[in-house]
Amino acid sequence: MARGKNHVGLETLRNFNVRAKVVGPTGMFVKYIQQETGTRVQIKGQGSGYLDNETGRESEEPMHIHIS
């Protein structure tokens, strides 16, 4: 299983919520991936809504899927 960052690459599309499409309804896509692979999946970076514990802000990196 590949672990690390996988950049989404769709940040510039207007009227298309990339994070919502990746996460799925009520988080079901991410939950499924986590259950099937035994990994933790998080959407991080610009526009993700994920706030870093240390800074309290989103990362300045492009949106990416973080797998650990």
C-alpha positions as CSV (number, residue, x, y, z in Angstrom):
1,M,0.0,0.0,0.0
2,A,1.4,3.4,-1.0
3,R,1.6,5.7,2.0
4,G,2.2,9.4,2.0
5,K,0.8,12.2,0.0
6,N,-1.2,11.8,-3.2
7,H,-2.0,15.2,-4.7
8,V,-5.5,15.6,-5.9
9,G,-4.8,18.0,-8.8
10,L,-8.3,19.4,-9.2
11,E,-8.1,22.5,-7.0
12,T,-8.8,25.0,-9.8
13,L,-12.2,23.7,-10.9
14,R,-15.0,26.2,-10.2
15,N,-18.3,25.0,-8.8
16,F,-16.9,21.6,-8.0
17,N,-16.3,20.6,-4.4
18,V,-13.3,18.4,-4.8
19,R,-13.1,17.5,-1.1
20,A,-16.8,16.4,-1.0
21,K,-16.3,14.2,-4.1
22,V,-13.3,12.5,-2.7
23,V,-14.7,12.0,0.8
24,G,-18.2,10.9,-0.4
25,P,-21.6,11.1,1.2
26,T,-21.1,11.1,5.0
27,G,-17.5,10.2,4.5
28,M,-18.3,6.8,3.0
29,F,-15.6,6.7,0.3
30,V,-12.8,7.5,2.8
31,K,-14.3,5.1,5.4
32,Y,-14.4,2.3,2.8
33,I,-10.8,2.9,1.7
34,Q,-9.7,2.9,5.4
35,Q,-11.6,-0.4,6.1
36,E,-10.3,-2.2,3.0
37,T,-6.7,-1.1,3.4
38,G,-6.2,-0.8,7.1
39,T,-4.8,2.8,6.7
40,R,-5.9,6.2,7.9
41,V,-6.9,8.5,5.1
42,Q,-7.2,12.3,5.5
43,I,-7.7,15.1,3.0
44,K,-5.2,17.9,3.8
45,G,-3.9,21.1,2.1
46,Q,-5.6,24.2,0.6
47,G,-9.3,24.0,0.6
48,S,-9.5,20.8,2.6
49,G,-10.8,22.2,5.8
50,Y,-8.2,20.2,7.7
51,L,-6.5,22.4,10.3
52,D,-3.0,21.5,11.5
53,N,-2.9,21.0,15.3
54,E,0.3,23.1,15.7
55,T,-0.7,26.1,13.5
56,G,-4.5,26.0,13.7
57,R,-4.5,26.6,9.9
58,E,-4.7,24.7,6.7
59,S,-1.4,23.7,5.1
60,E,-0.2,25.9,2.3
61,E,0.4,22.8,0.1
62,P,-2.0,22.0,-2.6
63,M,-4.9,19.7,-1.6
64,H,-3.8,16.1,-1.1
65,I,-4.9,12.8,0.2
66,H,-2.7,11.8,3.2
67,I,-2.4,8.1,3.8
68,S,-0.8,6.7,6.9
